Amino acid sequence: MSDNLSPLWTAQEFAHAVASSVNAEWNATGLSIDTRSLQAGDVFIALTGENTDGHDYVQAAFDKGAVAALVQDDFVAPATFPATLENNLVRVPDVSISLYALATAARKRCKAQVLAVTGSVGKTSVKESLRLGLLPSGKTHASVKSFNNHIGVPLSLARLPRDYDYAIFEIGMSHAGEITPLSQLVRPHIAIITQIAEAHSENFASLGDIARAKAEIIAGLEANGTLIIPAHAPHVDILERAAQAANVAHLVKFSTDTPSSPAAALCDTHLTKMVLHETCSCIAAIINGQALTCKIGQVGAHHVSNALATLTAIDLCGGDLALASLALSQSFLDGEGIAGRGQRHILRAGDGGDYTLIDESYNANPASMWAALSSLGLMPRLRGGRRIAVLGDMAELGTQSPALHKALSMIVEEADIDMVMSCGVLMHHLHQNLPPGRVGVHKDNAMALLPHLQSEIHSDDVVMVKGSRSANMDMIVETLSASVAATTQEGRA
């Protein structure tokens, strides 16, 4: 929903954008594709998916306060549909195509500095950090949740108010060729690639091919635009060559390497010092040539990398770097966490004491799994409490999947995790390769593992839950969180 005084879309603007006509006057304050989250004043976009047809919910949308609905030309309203609302139906040949047309019109009328983020890991974290960091400098729009695909990106763009100062979009992919059209739709002034790692690797022949797919974000970069890339990432040379081939005006590199590293010395942004704590990360860095010392309200070295990319982009798009660093330092304490990405809950254990649940259940790949386990290793053991990792399968890793699961044993040992409880066919490879003394229960699926976990948790334990979406690890988090809760802390991963 737009928080502007002016409407997001007038009826005439909306109809013109989608090459239709309208015989009603209305002002829309938002757009929705789901009646469950629709707000009064929204236009309902009746998309047709594999399993659902939005046209079946047009009546429900108006019942909840929608001012209009974008529908197919041949849509036949149910008999119960009020005749007075017929004029509030905007009819088009293809709703999906019209959503893209609406997004194109929103981008054309917008004067904001536009930023786009992609990468194998860290996309949503950087997008949210940019939002938090830019808010003190101006009106800021960002895609919600992880709206980063062929529906989420145009919807997020179409929701962009006309007079905002900054707009931030997350762009994801699982196959080559998916980022190019989305970047061309967003047309960013600044594009960020967070990291290159094994994610969706079953769809790629090599890590180099993943790097090439991420480099597609260059396709939509505006003239005189800026590409920000991690100098410490594998195959950074592929990103550099892609930028050179596309005549990118400004290539900016950031590095988490030590200051003595020759590569770091050549970067526009690099660390000079880093200290990791269980609730935050403290850094001293050079940001585009400026010295900055700050606290990041997120845990782990991977979030330091995200912060460097974020602060670099904020400075380059004219945001206040000092206010941005202050906002990022408070993000943990202010509860700006994202469920599934490091959100923390203090819950009641079966023995009557409290334990900490760290929710990393949104998704997983080898890079994010290593980062989450490393962060768990930063948690102190209080009064005999243990570090317990509850892990589900990492999906879409192809033929390397068994080896990549098995290799997690190294970070389990390095981070000094006390126990690993696991589920799934793939995670069984890790279970069989765990260091002695760290082996917990393994089951076929998340719900089979849950009762064993509930009986295992004791006071002062720290329990981290992570796995790919298909592993349904969020069901474990939801069940545990529904038990007696003491207080809630929220972090972000």
C-alpha positions, 0 to 999 in steps of 0.5 A: 500500500502506498503511504503517499497522500496522492493515489498510487494509480488513478483509474485513468492512469491505470487504464492507459498503462495497460492499454484498456479503458475504464468507465469509473472513477477511482483512486488506488492506494495499492495493488494485490494479487492475493485476497488474503493480504489485500487491503481496502483501496487496492486494485486486485490483479487476477493472475492465473497460475498453475494451481489457482485462477485469480478470477475465482477471487474477484468477488472476494476482492471487492468484498474486502474493499478493492476499488477495481480488478484487472481481469481477462477480456473473457472474464464472466462475473458470477451471478452474485457480482453487483452490476454496479461494479462492472465498470470497475473491471479493467479488461485486458487480453492478458493479465500477466502482460498487463502487469508488466505494462503497469510496471513499465509505466511506473518505472517511466514516471518515477524519478527515484534512484533505483537500485537492484540486488542479485546474488546467490546469497544475501539478496533479501538481507541487502535489500532490507539493509538498503531500505533501512539505511536509506529511510533517513535520507528520503522516501524509500520503496522496496519490494516486500519479502522475497518478491524477486521472480517474474511476478514479484519484480513487476508487482513490486515495481508497479507498486512504486509511488511516483514521487519517492526518492529511492527504490530497491528491488531484489532480482532472483533466478534459478536458470540462466536468462531469467535475470535479463528481462527483470533487470531491463524492466527495473532499469537500475541506476545501481546494481549489486551482486552480493556473492557467487555460490552454489545455489540452484547449481543443478541447473548450471554446469559450473560455478562460472555459469552461475556467475554469468547468470548473475552478471545478467543484471548488467542488461538493464543498467542505466547509462552512466550506471554503477555495478557493485561486485564482491572482489572476494567472490569466486569468478569475479573475473567473469563479472569484470569481463561482463561489465567491460563488454557491456561498457558499464560506466562505473565498476565498484568493488568491495572486499572482506579480505584483510587490509594487507591483501593486495586485492583489498587495497585495490577495492573502493570499499574494504575492511580494516577491522572486524570483530564478531559478537553473538548479537552484532558485528563491529567493523572499521572500513573504507567506504568509497574512500571514506573511513567509517566505524560502525556496528552492524545489528546482524551476526556473522561475517556474511553480514559484514560482506552484505553491509559493505555492499549496502553502505557502498551503494547508499553512499553512491546514490546520495544517501547519508552514510552516517545516518545509514550506519546508525540505522543498520546498527539498530536494526537488530535491537529494533526488531527489523528481522525477517522470519526465516532469516535469523529471527530469534525467539526466546522460548520455554524448554520442557524443563521450565527454563528458557532457550533461544531459537534461531529461525533460518528456515527460509531457504538454504544452499551451501554458502548460506548453511556455512554462514548460519553454522558459523553464526551459531558458533558465535553464540556463548554457552551459558550455564551449560547450554548447547549449540544445536543445529537442526538441518534439512536438505539443501535442494537443487545442487545436482550431482554434487549434492552428496559431497556438499552435504557431507562437507558441512561436517567441516564447519560443524567442527570448526564452529564447535556445534555440540549437536546436529539433528537432521532430516531428509535423504540428502542430509543423511550424508552429513549425518553419516560424516559428523564428527564423533560426539556431535551426532544427533537424531536423523529422520526422514522428514521435519515432522518426524524429527520434531518430537525428538527435538522437543525432548532434546531441548533443555534450558539455555540451549541455542537451537538453529533451524535451517534447510531449503524450502522443500525441507519444510523446516519452517514447520518445526519453527512454527510448532516450537514458536507456538509453545510457551514463549517468554520474549522475542528477539529478532535478528536478520540473516 
